[in-house]
Amino acid sequence: MQKYLYLIITLLSLTSCYTYQVKKQPDPATDNKQESRKAPELANNTSTQLPNAAAQPPAPINIQEKLAPNKNVKIDVDGKSYKIIVDRWESDSLVAHAVYNPKKVLKFHKNQINSEKIAEKRFSQPIADIITVTVYAGIGVLIWALVH
């Protein structure tokens, strides 16, 4: 029992409430559906909506705006994942350093970075709730074990 308690405490101390999450881009197809709900007279004419939905390319993602200085992100470069903190942009090259090794300077050209897999470090409320409930349950079990 005591061995498992130590294992649980160790795992909880290594767990972080922060995760890397990819921002979802607005979908132009859903934007067209919302516009059609606003204008019911256009909703009946499907011939005008279908070409518009097909003709609109996805909005271009500006990598330089997504990767602003001092942001903690996870990027995918040529199939390899990097957790970095952005330092600056030098024309078309990103200068950053590794999260766990600030002395290691990394440089990537903006064409090497997969813009669809840029994940920002964010606070995750569900993970925080799970950790909180587990800690409270552990305290309850500990108090119950001490009383009996």
C-alpha positions as CSV (number, residue, x, y, z in Angstrom):
1,M,0.0,0.0,0.0
2,Q,2.8,2.4,1.0
3,K,4.6,1.6,-2.2
4,Y,1.6,2.6,-4.3
5,L,1.1,5.8,-2.4
6,Y,4.7,6.8,-3.1
7,L,4.2,6.0,-6.8
8,I,1.0,8.1,-6.9
9,I,2.7,11.1,-5.2
10,T,5.7,10.9,-7.5
11,L,3.4,10.8,-10.6
12,L,1.4,13.7,-9.4
13,S,4.5,15.8,-8.7
14,L,5.6,15.2,-12.3
15,T,2.3,16.1,-13.8
16,S,1.8,19.6,-15.3
17,C,-1.4,21.5,-15.8
18,Y,0.0,23.1,-18.9
19,T,-0.3,21.3,-22.3
20,Y,0.6,22.2,-25.8
21,Q,-2.6,22.9,-27.8
22,V,-3.1,23.7,-31.5
23,K,-5.4,26.7,-32.1
24,K,-8.2,25.8,-34.5
25,Q,-8.6,28.0,-37.5
26,P,-12.0,29.4,-38.4
27,D,-13.6,27.2,-41.1
28,P,-14.8,29.3,-44.1
29,A,-17.5,26.7,-44.8
30,T,-19.1,27.2,-41.3
31,D,-18.8,31.0,-41.9
32,N,-20.9,30.6,-45.1
33,K,-23.5,28.6,-43.2
34,Q,-23.8,31.3,-40.5
35,E,-24.2,34.0,-43.2
36,S,-26.9,31.9,-44.9
37,R,-28.8,31.8,-41.6
38,K,-28.7,35.5,-41.4
39,A,-30.0,36.0,-44.9
40,P,-32.8,33.5,-45.5
41,E,-33.5,34.7,-49.0
42,L,-30.0,33.7,-50.0
43,A,-30.3,30.3,-48.3
44,N,-33.0,29.1,-50.7
45,N,-30.7,29.8,-53.7
46,T,-28.1,27.0,-53.3
47,S,-26.5,27.6,-56.7
48,T,-24.9,30.8,-55.4
49,Q,-23.6,29.3,-52.1
50,L,-21.9,26.2,-53.4
51,P,-19.5,28.0,-55.7
52,N,-18.6,30.5,-53.0
53,A,-17.8,27.8,-50.5
54,A,-15.7,25.9,-53.0
55,A,-14.0,29.0,-54.4
56,Q,-12.8,30.3,-51.0
57,P,-9.3,28.9,-50.2
58,P,-8.5,28.5,-46.5
59,A,-7.3,31.7,-44.9
60,P,-3.5,31.9,-45.1
61,I,-1.8,31.4,-41.8
62,N,0.8,34.0,-40.9
63,I,3.5,32.1,-39.2
64,Q,5.2,35.3,-38.0
65,E,2.1,36.4,-36.1
66,K,1.6,33.0,-34.6
67,L,5.2,32.8,-33.4
68,A,5.6,36.1,-31.7
69,P,8.6,36.8,-29.4
70,N,8.6,35.2,-25.9
71,K,5.9,32.6,-26.8
72,N,6.3,29.1,-25.6
73,V,5.3,26.8,-28.5
74,K,5.8,23.4,-29.9
75,I,6.5,23.3,-33.6
76,D,7.0,20.6,-36.2
77,V,10.0,21.1,-38.5
78,D,10.7,18.6,-41.2
79,G,8.9,15.9,-39.2
80,K,10.7,16.6,-35.9
81,S,9.1,18.2,-32.9
82,Y,10.7,21.1,-31.0
83,K,9.5,22.8,-27.8
84,I,10.9,26.3,-28.1
85,I,10.6,29.8,-26.8
86,V,10.6,32.3,-29.7
87,D,13.3,35.0,-29.5
88,R,12.9,37.0,-32.7
89,W,12.5,36.9,-36.5
90,E,15.4,37.7,-38.8
91,S,13.8,38.3,-42.1
92,D,12.4,34.9,-43.0
93,S,14.2,32.9,-40.3
94,L,12.9,32.2,-36.8
95,V,15.5,32.5,-34.0
96,A,14.5,30.6,-30.9
97,H,16.0,28.6,-28.0
98,A,15.0,25.2,-26.6
99,V,12.7,25.3,-23.6
100,Y,14.9,23.1,-21.4
101,N,18.2,24.4,-22.8
102,P,18.3,28.2,-23.1
103,K,21.9,28.2,-24.3
104,K,21.0,26.2,-27.4
105,V,20.0,28.6,-30.1
106,L,17.8,27.2,-33.0
107,K,17.2,28.8,-36.4
108,F,14.4,27.7,-38.7
109,H,13.3,29.1,-42.1
110,K,9.6,29.8,-42.1
111,N,9.1,27.4,-45.0
112,Q,10.5,24.5,-42.9
113,I,7.8,25.1,-40.1
114,N,4.6,23.2,-40.5
115,S,2.0,26.0,-39.8
116,E,-0.8,23.5,-39.1
117,K,1.0,21.9,-36.1
118,I,2.0,25.0,-34.2
119,A,0.9,24.4,-30.6
120,E,0.9,27.0,-27.9
121,K,1.5,26.2,-24.2
122,R,-1.8,26.7,-22.4
123,F,-3.3,26.0,-19.0
124,S,-5.5,22.9,-19.1
125,Q,-8.4,23.2,-16.6
126,P,-9.5,19.5,-16.9
127,I,-6.0,18.3,-15.9
128,A,-6.0,20.7,-13.0
129,D,-9.4,19.4,-11.9
130,I,-8.2,15.8,-12.0
131,I,-5.1,16.6,-10.0
132,T,-7.1,18.5,-7.4
133,V,-9.7,15.8,-7.0
134,T,-6.9,13.1,-6.7
135,V,-5.1,15.1,-4.1
136,Y,-8.2,15.7,-2.0
137,A,-9.0,11.9,-2.3
138,G,-5.5,11.1,-1.2
139,I,-5.7,13.5,1.8
140,G,-9.0,11.9,2.7
141,V,-7.5,8.4,2.5
142,L,-4.5,9.5,4.6
143,I,-6.8,11.0,7.3
144,W,-8.9,7.9,7.3
145,A,-5.8,5.7,7.6
146,L,-4.5,7.8,10.5
147,V,-7.8,7.7,12.4
148,H,-8.2,3.9,12.1
